[in-house]
């Protein structure tokens, strides 16, 4: 039940990001649900491999390269899915940052334990 609620909160966070950034577009709530699920899968499967491969660059940039990795993965999901569009790398970086902050805030508000 909690996983379903987190999934819905992530979809709402994605819709909030599209409201705040005109360079990111989601066609509807169902597309936001699918995009949130794919973003979660990409972050679970691909992101750790990229973080490990780019560890020297991440150390040199004091961890700021993680933002670029997150933006690239956000952009990748935007290119793969039909109802989710991300226009450019900077939109991906800012969108991924906003998505994580809004998702964290919604989870902190709704899922207080």
C-alpha positions in Angstrom: 0.0 0.0 0.0 2.8 2.4 0.9 4.6 1.6 -2.4 1.4 2.6 -4.3 1.1 5.8 -2.4 4.8 6.7 -3.1 4.2 6.0 -6.8 1.2 8.3 -6.9 3.2 11.0 -5.0 6.0 10.7 -7.5 3.6 11.1 -10.4 2.1 14.2 -8.7 5.7 15.6 -8.2 6.3 15.0 -11.9 3.1 16.9 -12.8 4.3 19.8 -10.5 7.6 19.9 -12.3 5.8 20.2 -15.6 3.8 23.1 -14.2 7.0 24.8 -13.0 9.1 24.2 -16.1 7.7 24.9 -19.6 10.5 22.8 -21.2 9.2 19.6 -19.6 5.8 18.2 -20.7 3.6 15.3 -19.6 0.5 14.6 -21.5 -1.6 13.5 -18.5 -1.8 11.7 -15.2 -1.5 8.2 -16.7 1.6 9.3 -18.6 3.0 10.8 -15.3 2.3 7.5 -13.6 4.2 5.6 -16.3 7.0 8.1 -16.3 7.4 8.0 -12.5 7.6 4.2 -12.7 10.2 4.3 -15.5 12.2 7.0 -13.7 12.2 4.8 -10.6 13.4 1.8 -12.5 16.1 3.7 -14.3 17.3 5.2 -11.0 17.4 1.7 -9.5 19.1 -0.2 -12.4 21.2 2.2 -14.5 22.1 5.1 -12.1 24.3 3.0 -9.8 26.3 1.7 -12.7 26.8 5.2 -14.1 27.8 6.6 -10.7 30.4 3.8 -10.3 31.8 4.4 -13.8 32.0 8.1 -13.4 33.4 8.0 -9.8 36.7 9.8 -10.7 34.8 12.7 -12.3 32.4 12.8 -9.4 35.2 13.1 -6.9 37.0 15.8 -8.9 33.8 17.9 -9.1 33.0 17.2 -5.4 29.8 15.3 -6.2 28.3 17.9 -8.6 28.6 15.5 -11.5 25.7 13.4 -9.9 23.4 16.3 -11.0 24.5 15.8 -14.6 23.9 12.0 -14.3 20.4 12.6 -12.9 19.7 15.1 -15.7 20.9 12.7 -18.3 18.8 9.9 -17.0 15.8 12.2 -16.8 16.4 13.2 -20.4 16.8 9.6 -21.4 13.4 8.7 -19.9 11.9 11.7 -21.8 13.3 10.4 -25.1 12.1 6.8 -24.4 8.5 7.5 -23.4 5.7 8.9 -25.6 3.8 11.2 -23.2 6.8 12.6 -21.4 9.1 15.1 -23.1 12.2 16.9 -21.8 13.7 19.5 -24.1 17.5 19.8 -23.4 20.1 18.8 -20.9 19.6 21.8 -18.7 15.9 21.1 -18.5 16.8 17.6 -17.5 19.2 18.7 -14.8 16.8 21.3 -13.3 13.8 19.0 -13.8 15.5 16.1 -12.0 16.5 18.3 -9.2 13.0 19.8 -8.8 11.5 16.3 -9.1 13.6 15.0 -6.3 12.9 18.0 -4.0 9.1 18.0 -4.7 8.9 14.2 -4.3 10.8 14.4 -1.0 8.6 17.2 0.3 5.4 15.3 -0.7 6.6 12.1 1.0 7.7 14.0 4.1 4.2 15.6 4.4 2.1 12.6 3.5 4.1 9.7 4.9 4.9 11.0 8.4 5.7 8.0 10.6 
